Amino acid sequence: MIPKPLTILLAELRESFHMALSAVAAHKLRSVLTLLGVLVGVFSIIVVMTALRVMQGTIEAELSTLGDQTFMVRKFPTLMFTRPQGMEKIRQRKNITLQEGRRLIEGATLARAVGIETSFWAGQVETRYRRTSPNVNLYGETPGSFPAHNWIVQDGRGLADADVEGARDVCVLGNTLARTIFPAGSAVGERVKINGLNYTVVGVLQPKGGSLGGDQDKFAVIPITTGLGRFGYTWRSMTILVQARDRASYDACVEEVRGLLRIIRRVPPGEPDSFEIASNDTMIAQFNAFTLTVRIGVAVISSIALLAAGIGIMNIMLVSVTERTREIGIRRAVGAKKRNIMTQFIIEAVVLCEIGGVIGVLCGILGGNSTAYFFKLDPVIPLDWIGLGLLICSVVGVVFGTYPAFKAANLDPIESLRYE
């Protein structure tokens, strides 16, 4: 059996809720304009958080392109969120050359595999069967790049040291590219033209699938020496991929590579590295730090919108108190207590905020999941942010509805009855 005090409290809350809905319905235009600020504030939070949640898992998977216990060495950071002054220092670094990569391969004793790669511009691949659009990525690699990238050969073979040393005109195709240009049979042994230059296909890789509306298997790999000879190397900086022997020796391998490269690139003691070392974990950590900054910025902007909305609600509630002075006097005359009047007006402010919050949440979920529709990803519903957004709405209603409610509760009943 429910205790009598609790029953009375629930009855008061139910009555105040119905009165709040009636007051909102009686002044539709005013209510809509009042809750618009809350709607905008909650919408801005939910739409950004939903979009980030939709993309986060996919982007983290996209960043995790390296194999297990693998890191890369580059001239530029993989993700750049630095200030212009820092970018200028990075641009002044010398390129990482193929010779430096080969010296590192000779000296790295703790590495299981070391690969050197560079990216050439996208181009068109043509066979006697079919021609692709001019957006196929072309990479120059060494054999050590395959385990570092988690590339597994499905048909044929990967690149060999002899291919690199002899600058042979051979290539390995991504799975989607191979199926596109050789729809009827195996690609191994066939000749292809990439940007008008002939290559012999020696292998096809296992598929990796799509990401962010793109395809991770639409590329071709050629020996790095072949690519540099055909496309030039003067302005190119190499990327070095290093796979440690195991997790236990990973940190030691990183330090060994850092030390060797500082010697090879003649970095003076005490000076910062003239290169960047990145792994799956560091790239994901950089991305999460960036999204945290975005979240903080959105929270600040939304807080300003909610503050403005709260001030608007307080003003409207003060107008409502003035309009309903006689009603308040009648309620007090028939026995309503101050707490009943305060509860009535605070709940009315909360209801206004929650209506705006619910509409903002629905619009935010739809807007954020438009990212999922555009990139063909799975939609998400961020329940934690929805709960937080509605809780903030309630807090705004209570905070900015308290003063008007206090003013209403302290009106003199006799003067209220005389009010016209």
SVG drawing of the C-alpha trace seen along z (x, -y; Angstrom):
<svg xmlns="http://www.w3.org/2000/svg" viewBox="-12 -45 87 63">
<polyline fill="none" stroke="black" stroke-width="0.4" points="0.0,0.0 1.4,-3.4 1.8,-5.8 -0.7,-8.7 2.0,-11.5 3.4,-9.9 -0.1,-9.5 -0.8,-13.2 2.6,-14.2 1.9,-12.1 -1.6,-13.6 -0.1,-17.1 2.6,-16.3 0.0,-14.8 -2.3,-17.8 0.6,-20.2 1.7,-18.3 -1.8,-18.5 -2.0,-22.2 1.4,-22.8 0.2,-21.0 -2.9,-23.1 -0.9,-26.3 1.4,-25.3 -1.5,-24.4 -3.3,-27.7 -0.4,-29.8 0.9,-27.7 2.9,-30.4 4.5,-31.7 5.4,-28.2 7.0,-27.3 9.1,-30.5 10.2,-29.8 11.2,-26.2 13.0,-26.9 16.2,-27.9 16.2,-24.6 15.5,-22.7 18.5,-24.3 20.8,-23.6 19.9,-20.0 19.8,-19.4 23.4,-20.7 24.6,-18.3 22.8,-15.2 23.4,-15.7 27.2,-16.1 27.5,-13.2 25.4,-10.9 27.5,-11.7 30.7,-11.1 29.4,-7.9 28.4,-6.7 31.9,-7.4 34.0,-6.6 34.1,-2.9 34.7,-3.0 37.4,-5.7 39.2,-3.7 39.1,-0.7 40.3,-2.8 43.2,-4.1 44.1,-0.5 45.6,0.3 48.9,1.6 49.5,5.1 50.0,6.4 53.0,4.9 53.6,2.6 54.5,-1.1 55.4,-3.5 58.0,-6.3 57.0,-9.3 58.1,-12.8 54.7,-14.2 52.3,-13.2 49.5,-10.9 46.9,-13.2 47.9,-16.9 46.1,-19.1 49.1,-21.4 49.3,-25.2 50.8,-26.9 54.1,-27.5 54.5,-23.8 53.5,-22.9 56.3,-25.1 58.9,-23.3 57.5,-19.9 57.7,-21.1 61.3,-22.1 62.3,-18.5 64.3,-16.6 62.5,-13.8 63.0,-10.3 64.9,-8.6 65.0,-5.1 68.6,-4.9 67.8,-5.8 65.1,-3.1 67.6,-0.5 70.2,-1.4 67.5,-1.0 66.6,2.4 70.2,3.5 70.6,2.1 67.2,3.0 67.9,6.2 64.7,6.3 62.3,6.1 60.6,9.1 59.9,7.1 60.7,3.7 59.0,2.3 59.4,-0.9 56.5,-2.5 55.4,-5.6 52.2,-6.6 51.9,-7.6 48.9,-9.5 45.7,-7.7 45.3,-6.6 43.4,-4.4 43.9,-0.6 43.2,0.9 43.1,4.5 41.9,6.2 38.6,6.9 37.8,3.7 38.9,0.2 38.5,-1.5 37.8,-5.1 41.0,-7.1 40.8,-6.8 42.8,-3.6 45.5,-4.2 49.0,-3.1 51.6,-2.3 55.3,-1.5 56.3,1.1 59.0,3.5 58.3,7.1 58.4,6.1 55.3,3.9 53.0,6.9 53.1,8.2 53.2,4.7 49.9,3.9 48.3,7.2 48.1,7.9 47.6,11.6 48.1,13.0 45.1,14.9 46.3,15.9 49.8,15.9 52.6,14.3 53.6,11.0 56.5,8.8 60.0,10.4 63.4,8.8 64.4,9.6 61.4,7.5 62.7,4.5 66.3,4.9 65.6,5.4 62.9,2.7 60.7,5.2 57.4,4.2 55.2,6.5 52.3,5.6 50.0,7.1 46.3,6.1 43.8,5.5 40.9,7.9 38.2,5.5 40.4,4.1 41.3,7.7 37.7,8.7 36.8,5.5 39.3,5.7 39.4,9.5 35.7,10.5 36.0,13.9 39.1,15.5 42.3,15.2 44.4,12.1 47.8,13.8 50.0,13.8 47.9,11.2 49.2,7.9 47.7,4.6 48.2,0.9 48.4,-1.5 48.6,-5.1 49.5,-3.8 52.5,-1.8 52.5,2.1 52.8,4.4 52.5,8.2 50.2,9.3 52.0,11.6 49.4,11.7 46.0,10.8 45.4,9.9 42.6,11.1 39.7,8.6 39.5,6.2 36.1,4.6 34.8,1.0 35.2,-1.9 33.4,-5.3 31.8,-4.7 35.1,-3.7 36.8,-0.5 40.0,0.7 40.7,3.2 40.8,0.9 44.6,0.4 47.7,1.8 51.1,2.4 54.3,2.2 58.0,2.4 59.1,-0.9 62.1,-1.1 60.0,-0.6 57.6,-3.4 60.4,-5.8 62.1,-5.2 58.9,-5.9 57.3,-8.6 60.3,-10.4 61.6,-10.6 63.0,-14.1 60.1,-15.4 59.0,-12.2 59.4,-11.2 59.3,-7.5 57.2,-5.9 59.0,-3.1 56.9,-0.3 58.3,1.7 56.9,4.9 58.4,5.9 59.0,9.6 56.4,9.7 54.5,7.5 57.2,7.9 59.9,6.4 57.7,3.7 58.8,0.8 62.5,1.8 62.0,2.1 60.5,-1.4 63.5,-2.9 66.0,-1.0 64.4,-2.4 64.3,-5.9 67.9,-5.7 69.1,-4.3 67.1,-7.0 68.5,-9.8 72.0,-8.5 71.2,-7.9 69.5,-11.4 72.3,-13.0 70.0,-14.5 72.1,-16.3 71.8,-15.2 69.1,-17.2 67.3,-18.1 63.7,-16.8 63.3,-13.9 63.1,-14.9 60.5,-12.3 57.2,-11.0 56.6,-7.5 53.0,-6.4 51.1,-3.2 47.5,-2.2 47.1,-3.2 48.8,-6.6 46.7,-7.4 43.4,-6.4 44.5,-8.4 45.1,-11.5 41.7,-11.1 40.0,-10.7 41.8,-13.8 40.5,-15.7 37.0,-14.5 37.2,-15.4 38.0,-19.0 35.0,-19.0 32.8,-17.7 34.0,-20.4 33.4,-23.1 29.9,-21.8 29.2,-21.7 30.2,-25.3 28.1,-26.5 25.1,-24.4 25.5,-25.8 25.2,-29.3 22.1,-28.4 20.6,-26.7 21.5,-29.7 19.7,-32.0 16.8,-29.6 16.7,-29.5 16.6,-33.3 13.7,-33.3 11.8,-30.7 12.3,-32.7 10.9,-35.8 7.9,-34.0 7.2,-32.4 7.3,-35.8 4.7,-37.0 2.7,-33.9 2.7,-34.6 1.5,-38.2 -1.3,-36.9 -2.5,-34.3 -2.3,-36.4 -6.0,-36.1 -5.9,-32.3 -3.1,-32.1 -5.2,-34.1 -8.1,-31.7 -6.0,-28.7 -4.5,-30.1 -8.0,-31.1 -9.3,-27.5 -6.3,-26.1 -3.3,-25.7 0.0,-26.1 3.1,-28.0 4.8,-24.7 1.8,-23.8 2.1,-27.0 5.9,-26.6 5.5,-23.0 3.0,-24.1 5.2,-26.7 8.5,-24.8 6.8,-21.8 5.5,-24.1 9.0,-25.3 10.4,-21.8 7.6,-20.6 8.4,-23.5 12.1,-22.5 11.4,-18.8 9.2,-19.3 11.9,-21.3 14.5,-18.7 12.5,-15.8 12.0,-17.5 15.7,-18.4 16.7,-14.8 14.6,-13.4 15.9,-16.0 19.5,-15.4 19.2,-11.6 17.8,-12.0 20.4,-14.6 23.4,-12.7 22.3,-9.4 22.2,-11.1 26.0,-10.6 25.3,-6.9 23.0,-7.0 25.5,-9.1 28.5,-6.8 26.4,-3.6 27.2,-2.8 25.1,-1.4 22.9,-4.0 23.3,-4.5 21.2,-5.9 23.4,-7.5 21.4,-6.6 23.9,-8.1 23.8,-11.5 20.0,-11.4 19.7,-10.9 22.3,-13.6 20.5,-16.0 17.1,-15.5 18.6,-15.8 20.1,-19.1 16.7,-20.2 15.2,-19.4 18.0,-21.2 17.4,-24.3 13.7,-24.2 14.2,-23.9 16.9,-26.6 15.2,-29.2 11.7,-28.3 12.5,-28.7 12.4,-32.5 9.1,-32.9 7.6,-30.1 8.9,-31.7 7.4,-35.0 4.1,-33.3 4.1,-31.5 4.7,-34.6 1.9,-36.7 -0.5,-38.1 -3.8,-36.1 -6.0,-39.2 -4.2,-41.4 -4.2,-38.6 -8.0,-38.2 -8.3,-42.0 -6.0,-41.8 -7.7,-42.7"/>
</svg>
